């Protein structure tokens, strides 16, 4: 199948974009009900090969060359992606090795944890190449096992294992901390995007500080606070995640911690009613929206969470958003509004922080920048 694109879309591709909106297709009558690899043309001339999915509003560029999508194709792309992380960014054992369109491999997100790879594939077509992808990764790196989650959300998600199936967990290093990554957990892998922000937290925690980590998940921020001598309280709705957080505390020799299974808002309200205070408060919630239609409700949720966090914070507030539908300005303005409500003056510490650099942000596809993280000094 071949799609003809309009002049605006062609210019966008020339300016390094790797996506095409379906409304830019001239021959819309040729839209299929099936996922396909399609040719993209302009004025009758070949421009690219791309992934077409009838359910998505975007068509994603695979290659601008008229080449076969085979092992050689994947090997070149994966090797380039890995070399960027190891040669330019100087990552060693654990990092995001493939970040979808940023690495010219749409629908693929792959995290490497020592000799284990965890990959998410959102395209049925690309899923058919899973075996070739594993061959390439094992030839390029020291990966011996690859866990693949494929399909859309919910019951459609399937898991496959390539390589050494007995290898289900490993211990990764992150600055001064260590974390257990278990592929059989309630969510495969470990969030690597907050790596730099977690390690930087250590600079603001003093021995004996009371530290509250809201939406702690498996204890990323909490562990870094704990190894600096903080008295850590970790809150998360998932008992399974907090069980791993406890394992990570013990792994790092952190003894002074408390894990609370609770809704974040309920836990903070109860702490406020008990007149509790914390030297450092970290707020790292999941995305409050995965749609641009629900931004208002999401901002209200961030406002409420940060209001509660500021009521509890004595010296430092670390606050995050992982929704790319919430832009920097709206997020920061929401925190300012929360501080006014809480009657707490705040001062921003350092620059606006985002995801670790292995989660590449391209200038043509800036939606790849989703993580926002701000450190504040709480004055009163």
C-alpha angles and dihedrals in degrees: 000000000000129000124201114215130205126247095262093055091046091053090049090055090049087054090059100264114150098198136071124200113228092234086067091065112104098197098052091158087074093063109129131212090228134074109254145166103244137189117241117212138180122199088349095305125117113253108165150327116250147178114255121195118175090212096057128071091218133070111209123216116236100177141346090214124085091240138135118266096232141120093295090055093052094042093056093047096045093045091052091048093050094045090054091056096044102035103033103026096031096225115164120187110349126043146112101278100182126029106182116244092007087069095036089252104109119199092021125107115171130180121192118212107183103290096350126084125199114197133184117200118188098182124077089209094055090044088065088065094054094113092052091047091054091049090053095046094048091050094047099042140017093265112139100173132039125192113199125199110188137173134045126304125300125009093357093070113107130188126215130178126213125190125359103016092187091068103089105144143030139175115242129195124230113178106298093345136082128209134193113230114197121187092202094059126113088272122027113245137350131285107257097174094085094050098115094040092051094050091046090055088072089070091064102043121090127196109273095021117143106233127191118199111192117198086011096172104183094351104268099151092028094059093050089051091046096053088056090058099264122152098235132208113187120194126191137148092229117080089192092056092048091050087060089045089057090050089052092049090054092044089059096042093250109153104164102075141115126200119204123192104212148115105277096232094047092048094051093046090053091048090051091050088052091051092241120165133192129200090216128026123189121194115190107156127173116258110295089207137022092186135067087224093071102047095118093056091044092053089049089053092050089048092053094044094049092045089056092043092052092049087058099039122094102177117353134034120187111188131180144184124194098185115106088202089070109072126210097256095050092046095049093045089052091055091050089051090050091052091053091050091048091045090233122136113220133194121199114238113215127323133332105280128213140170124321113276095252084071089073121215113203122199091229094051104035092162084083086077101083107141120088121182129176130186116206135185108223107218102186 
